[in-house]
Amino acid sequence: MDPFDLEPITYSVGDLVRFVGYHYSPDYYYPPMLQYEQDIGIIIEQVKAPATSHIWLYRVYWFKTKKTTETTGAHLTLAK
């Protein structure tokens, strides 16, 4: 696999997701998002991370807080 290929897209626009927490990365600061931990959101856009990264971010609208954030797929799970 070419290291410059993007990771596969995990979620699609319209998927209902739940925030499951952060996975530690020494290269990236994740601001606290405790207010989203019990919230359900909807994927509104797939966003390619900055040029130095090979991952997809997902723009999520959170229903409870009425806010939008960009989150990696590793921090989300499909809402059941």
Backbone as a chain_set.jsonl record, in Angstrom:
{"seq": "MDPFDLEPITYSVGDLVRFVGYHYSPDYYYPPMLQYEQDIGIIIEQVKAPATSHIWLYRVYWFKTKKTTETTGAHLTLAK", "coords": {"N": [[0.845, -1.191, 0.0], [0.551, 2.167, -0.832], [2.085, 4.643, 1.102], [1.045, 7.168, 0.952], [-1.556, 6.991, 0.291], [-4.944, 7.541, 1.22], [-6.52, 6.502, 4.26], [-9.173, 4.077, 4.271], [-12.56, 5.219, 3.736], [-14.738, 5.246, 6.417], [-17.244, 6.025, 7.392], [-20.352, 7.31, 6.125], [-21.938, 10.203, 4.686], [-24.755, 11.177, 6.47], [-24.833, 9.025, 8.203], [-25.669, 7.971, 11.489], [-23.941, 8.588, 14.428], [-22.009, 7.882, 17.396], [-19.976, 9.376, 19.862], [-17.017, 7.892, 20.984], [-14.698, 8.323, 22.385], [-11.257, 9.344, 22.857], [-8.267, 8.355, 21.164], [-5.013, 8.141, 22.105], [-2.542, 10.232, 20.722], [0.684, 11.249, 20.175], [1.259, 13.256, 18.429], [-0.806, 14.992, 18.0], [-3.087, 17.318, 19.279], [-5.934, 16.806, 21.141], [-8.729, 18.49, 21.928], [-10.7, 18.707, 24.974], [-13.773, 16.935, 24.892], [-15.926, 16.172, 26.41], [-18.598, 16.771, 26.592], [-19.744, 15.611, 24.4], [-19.788, 12.898, 24.718], [-22.047, 11.305, 25.39], [-23.736, 11.875, 23.396], [-25.59, 11.783, 20.337], [-24.77, 12.04, 16.945], [-24.765, 13.256, 13.531], [-23.191, 12.416, 10.52], [-22.09, 14.937, 8.485], [-20.316, 15.641, 6.572], [-17.45, 14.45, 4.781], [-14.07, 14.931, 5.367], [-10.882, 15.573, 4.143], [-7.99, 15.186, 6.019], [-5.363, 17.529, 7.069], [-2.619, 18.166, 4.751], [-0.366, 16.812, 5.714], [-1.288, 14.529, 6.809], [-2.838, 11.282, 6.528], [-5.447, 10.598, 6.784], [-9.054, 10.449, 7.075], [-11.297, 12.91, 8.176], [-14.333, 13.437, 9.911], [-17.023, 15.552, 9.621], [-19.201, 16.284, 12.087], [-22.485, 16.786, 13.166], [-23.739, 17.464, 16.268], [-26.548, 16.54, 18.001], [-27.52, 17.115, 20.639], [-25.919, 19.242, 21.667], [-26.002, 20.95, 19.583], [-23.821, 21.624, 18.021], [-21.046, 21.575, 15.707], [-18.374, 19.441, 14.899], [-15.078, 18.38, 13.851], [-13.994, 15.125, 13.548], [-12.006, 12.19, 13.978], [-12.467, 8.966, 12.468], [-11.805, 6.908, 14.212], [-12.671, 7.725, 16.654], [-15.329, 7.46, 16.719], [-18.438, 5.611, 16.618], [-20.954, 3.656, 15.009], [-24.265, 4.644, 15.731], [-26.628, 2.781, 17.56]], "CA": [[0.0, 0.0, 0.0], [1.269, 3.427, -0.904], [1.876, 5.37, 2.364], [0.36, 8.431, 0.717], [-2.979, 6.729, 0.084], [-5.782, 7.818, 2.382], [-7.192, 5.35, 4.868], [-10.52, 3.949, 3.691], [-13.653, 5.962, 4.364], [-15.49, 4.354, 7.288], [-18.619, 6.495, 7.565], [-20.941, 8.047, 5.008], [-22.813, 11.325, 5.028], [-26.07, 10.711, 6.893], [-24.723, 8.013, 9.248], [-25.801, 8.394, 12.879], [-22.768, 8.115, 15.157], [-21.833, 8.217, 18.808], [-18.578, 9.621, 20.205], [-16.561, 6.834, 21.895], [-13.511, 8.725, 23.126], [-10.025, 9.627, 22.13], [-7.116, 7.462, 21.153], [-3.872, 9.031, 22.3], [-1.556, 10.418, 19.673], [1.616, 12.287, 20.631], [1.439, 14.268, 17.391], [-2.004, 15.789, 17.769], [-3.798, 17.722, 20.491], [-7.381, 16.621, 21.091], [-9.364, 19.26, 23.004], [-11.729, 17.95, 25.699], [-15.09, 16.927, 24.267], [-16.758, 15.345, 27.27], [-20.008, 17.07, 26.367], [-20.234, 14.832, 23.276], [-19.656, 11.467, 24.962], [-23.336, 10.609, 25.412], [-24.553, 12.493, 22.359], [-25.657, 11.181, 19.014], [-24.59, 13.031, 15.904], [-24.93, 12.802, 12.16], [-22.086, 12.8, 9.64], [-22.579, 15.879, 7.485], [-19.317, 15.808, 5.517], [-16.167, 13.768, 4.912], [-13.065, 15.966, 5.163], [-9.51, 15.074, 4.152], [-7.171, 15.851, 7.03], [-4.309, 18.345, 6.459], [-1.723, 17.487, 3.804], [0.613, 15.973, 6.398], [-1.97, 13.368, 7.358], [-3.418, 10.388, 5.53], [-6.701, 10.11, 7.354], [-10.276, 11.207, 6.851], [-12.028, 13.446, 9.317], [-15.77, 13.493, 9.655], [-17.701, 16.682, 10.237], [-20.365, 15.705, 12.765], [-23.401, 17.685, 13.864], [-24.191, 16.83, 17.513], [-27.92, 16.992, 18.232], [-27.729, 17.646, 21.988], [-25.249, 20.532, 21.847], [-26.224, 21.753, 18.371], [-22.514, 22.071, 17.539], [-20.404, 20.765, 14.685], [-16.945, 19.241, 15.119], [-14.396, 17.442, 12.966], [-13.565, 14.026, 14.393], [-11.517, 11.035, 13.234], [-13.33, 7.804, 12.528], [-11.44, 6.078, 15.363], [-13.332, 8.254, 17.844], [-16.764, 7.321, 16.514], [-19.037, 4.312, 16.331], [-22.321, 3.818, 14.541], [-25.281, 4.635, 16.784], [-27.531, 1.645, 17.389]], "C": [[0.88, 1.24, 0.0], [1.015, 4.213, 0.38], [1.17, 6.702, 2.188], [-1.106, 8.246, 0.357], [-3.73, 7.066, 1.36], [-6.328, 6.521, 2.948], [-8.585, 5.257, 4.274], [-11.555, 4.776, 4.455], [-14.51, 4.964, 5.146], [-16.956, 4.731, 7.355], [-19.06, 7.296, 6.343], [-21.767, 9.21, 5.529], [-24.194, 10.755, 5.346], [-26.016, 9.618, 7.953], [-24.908, 8.646, 10.623], [-24.664, 7.765, 13.662], [-22.815, 8.559, 16.61], [-20.333, 8.394, 19.046], [-18.136, 8.577, 21.234], [-15.298, 7.191, 22.645], [-12.302, 8.874, 22.245], [-9.042, 8.487, 22.212], [-5.904, 8.367, 21.175], [-2.971, 9.062, 21.081], [-0.612, 11.52, 20.135], [1.761, 13.434, 19.637], [0.252, 15.209, 17.227], [-2.679, 16.082, 19.085], [-5.296, 17.559, 20.27], [-8.018, 17.411, 22.227], [-10.439, 18.432, 23.701], [-13.083, 18.069, 25.008], [-16.049, 16.104, 25.11], [-18.245, 15.578, 27.031], [-20.585, 16.242, 25.23], [-20.316, 13.335, 23.573], [-20.977, 10.71, 24.957], [-24.266, 11.108, 24.31], [-24.529, 11.674, 21.074], [-25.534, 12.305, 17.998], [-24.811, 12.418, 14.54], [-23.745, 13.3, 11.34], [-22.652, 13.729, 8.575], [-21.576, 16.095, 6.351], [-18.097, 14.948, 5.828], [-15.107, 14.796, 4.525], [-11.686, 15.321, 5.17], [-8.729, 15.886, 5.165], [-6.088, 16.675, 6.328], [-3.335, 17.507, 5.643], [-0.701, 16.564, 4.473], [0.014, 14.695, 6.933], [-2.593, 12.544, 6.238], [-4.731, 9.806, 6.037], [-7.858, 10.994, 6.916], [-10.791, 11.718, 8.185], [-13.494, 13.48, 8.917], [-16.336, 14.695, 10.374], [-19.022, 16.145, 10.761], [-21.183, 16.825, 13.401], [-23.945, 16.914, 15.056], [-25.54, 17.411, 17.891], [-28.096, 17.68, 19.579], [-27.143, 19.054, 22.155], [-25.477, 21.495, 20.685], [-24.919, 22.359, 17.85], [-21.997, 21.1, 16.494], [-18.924, 20.663, 15.005], [-16.39, 18.356, 14.009], [-13.74, 16.395, 13.841], [-13.044, 12.891, 13.526], [-12.477, 9.865, 13.418], [-13.049, 6.91, 13.724], [-12.154, 6.518, 16.632], [-14.845, 8.112, 17.784], [-17.174, 5.866, 16.392], [-20.442, 4.576, 15.815], [-23.291, 3.753, 15.708], [-26.245, 3.485, 16.511], [-28.881, 1.968, 17.949]], "O": [[1.845, 1.329, 0.76], [-0.142, 4.441, 0.732], [0.739, 7.307, 3.169], [-1.823, 9.223, 0.142], [-3.203, 6.893, 2.459], [-6.57, 5.562, 2.216], [-9.126, 6.263, 3.816], [-11.433, 4.997, 5.66], [-14.953, 3.956, 4.596], [-17.823, 3.856, 7.374], [-18.242, 7.878, 5.63], [-22.233, 9.199, 6.669], [-24.734, 9.951, 4.586], [-27.043, 9.303, 8.554], [-24.374, 9.721, 10.896], [-24.44, 6.558, 13.58], [-23.549, 9.472, 16.99], [-19.52, 7.651, 18.497], [-18.806, 8.394, 22.249], [-14.859, 6.408, 23.487], [-12.325, 8.571, 21.052], [-8.991, 7.752, 23.197], [-5.785, 9.268, 20.345], [-2.679, 8.025, 20.485], [-1.063, 12.619, 20.456], [2.329, 14.474, 19.97], [0.296, 16.125, 16.405], [-2.83, 15.191, 19.92], [-5.856, 18.11, 19.323], [-7.862, 17.035, 23.389], [-11.03, 17.545, 23.084], [-13.49, 19.154, 24.593], [-16.903, 15.405, 24.564], [-19.059, 14.679, 27.244], [-21.806, 16.169, 25.095], [-20.855, 12.578, 22.766], [-21.004, 9.551, 24.544], [-25.455, 10.79, 24.305], [-23.562, 10.971, 20.78], [-26.113, 13.379, 18.162], [-25.019, 11.212, 14.411], [-23.345, 14.459, 11.449], [-23.578, 13.364, 7.85], [-21.917, 16.651, 5.307], [-17.752, 14.742, 6.991], [-15.219, 15.454, 3.491], [-11.352, 14.595, 6.106], [-8.792, 17.115, 5.176], [-5.906, 16.54, 5.118], [-3.24, 16.293, 5.822], [-0.223, 15.623, 3.841], [0.738, 13.852, 7.463], [-2.842, 13.047, 5.142], [-5.071, 8.659, 5.746], [-7.672, 12.12, 6.454], [-10.72, 11.023, 9.199], [-13.837, 13.544, 7.736], [-16.16, 14.85, 11.582], [-19.847, 15.626, 10.01], [-20.644, 17.696, 14.083], [-24.536, 15.846, 14.895], [-25.674, 18.62, 18.082], [-28.75, 18.72, 19.659], [-27.788, 19.942, 22.712], [-25.188, 22.687, 20.781], [-24.911, 23.463, 17.306], [-22.447, 19.957, 16.405], [-18.284, 21.659, 15.34], [-17.14, 17.669, 13.315], [-13.011, 16.731, 14.775], [-13.582, 12.648, 12.445], [-13.206, 9.793, 14.408], [-13.95, 6.224, 14.207], [-12.231, 5.75, 17.591], [-15.56, 8.577, 18.672], [-16.352, 4.998, 16.098], [-21.05, 5.595, 16.142], [-23.153, 2.898, 16.583], [-26.63, 3.246, 15.367], [-29.785, 1.133, 17.9]]}, "num_chains": 1, "name": "protein.A"}
